[in-house]
Amino acid sequence: MKEDFEEHGYIMVRGLLDHDELEKVKVALEDNDAIRKHAFGVADGKGRESMMALWNHPGSDVTGMVGRCEKIVNTCEKYSPDFQPSDKMKEDFEEHGYIMVRGLLDHDELEKVKVALEDNDAIRKHAFGVADGKGRESMMALWNHPGSDVTGMVGRCEKIVNTCEKLLGGEVYHYHTKLMMKEPFTGGSHLWHQDYGYWYKNGCLYPDMMTVFIAIDKITKENGCLQILRGSQNCGRIEHIMVGGQTGADMERVNQLKKVLKLEYVEMEPGDALFFHSNLLHTSNANDSKYRRWAFLCAYNKKSNDPTIKHHHPCYTPLEKVPNNAIKECINFNDISGKDFMDPTKDKTIKVKPKEEETN
Ligand SMILES: O=C(O)CCC(=O)C(=O)O
């Protein structure tokens, strides 16, 4: 969409408003004295005129809901090179537990990241299966330090790190990055959980932590997109229990919350990034489709929240930020030195199959 917009100057979204929405908008416009009263004629100089009503702020009526709804605003708000994290983003993050930045990685950046991830023996060698207890598994590779290859430039670039610092309100450091690979037909599901449900157990005293979930592939309901309970970060930490191979949130509590919070399916185009709070409840279904679903997740912790226990992720380690153009300029695709890949057997919140079983 962004490419078409830049090349042709427009995009068309057919049926953006469905039948019911349109009927409501028509009622709001047609039976509206205020609109009629404020309408004025715009003459065309050929004896004809169109009537126009114009207002400066969207307001809270049905027409305002159109001007403020995410399907319109988020499309307009796609990442642009002059992107700066704003106060409004922080407000949204605090209220809903997430913000979406569409097109955070552009086409060229994404192509480089894909080369770095796909043609990488080290990532393949360090990947392990995370069983979902229902016979499926996702493959995951996880490293603790960003390093200096293309993937490290993503984890260290200003458009990501500065945004996390704005949203959490202070200096952050890289807690880990992971590549979550849900392969066609085999990729497993993820239980409802909060990331802080795990990280709490690592001696992180505050939930001043977050994840940036970047779509490498197109992510849809069909191939197991993320589902989130909007605003659930405000419920605090929920008890987490090991079920199958994964640790999940207490489902009795999640089911209660589902009755009062909005469940959102987070469909994403490649390059889109969801910045979400460590207490936001999320889950995802198995990939039953023929389409690969890879996601690249960078996690950050606040410097002031230095873990009190030495564990399998780093304690405070200053993050060396790089400018955004470092992703495009980086020519290191496979020198993974310094990344410190995780040995999954050291993480108490997941269960992995021993190597012998894996090869059977
Ligand atoms: O990739 C997913 O669907 C979820 C991943 C996730 O939530 C996690 O690894 O904590």
The ligand as an SDF file (V2000), in Angstrom:
LIG
                    3D

 10  9  0  0  0  0  0  0  0  0999 V2000
    4.5790  -15.4710   18.1280 O   0  0  0  0  0  0  0  0  0  0  0  0
    3.5650  -15.4910   18.8190 C   0  0  0  0  0  0  0  0  0  0  0  0
    2.4720  -15.7040   18.3650 O   0  0  0  0  0  0  0  0  0  0  0  0
    3.6310  -15.2080   20.2790 C   0  0  0  0  0  0  0  0  0  0  0  0
    4.9750  -15.1360   20.7790 C   0  0  0  0  0  0  0  0  0  0  0  0
    4.9780  -14.7370   22.1880 C   0  0  0  0  0  0  0  0  0  0  0  0
    4.0340  -14.2260   22.6970 O   0  0  0  0  0  0  0  0  0  0  0  0
    6.1490  -14.9600   23.0080 C   0  0  0  0  0  0  0  0  0  0  0  0
    7.0870  -15.5820   22.5160 O   0  0  0  0  0  0  0  0  0  0  0  0
    6.1360  -14.5320   24.1760 O   0  0  0  0  0  0  0  0  0  0  0  0
  1  2  2  0
  2  3  1  0
  2  4  1  0
  4  5  1  0
  5  6  1  0
  6  7  2  0
  6  8  1  0
  8  9  2  0
  8 10  1  0
M  END
$$$$
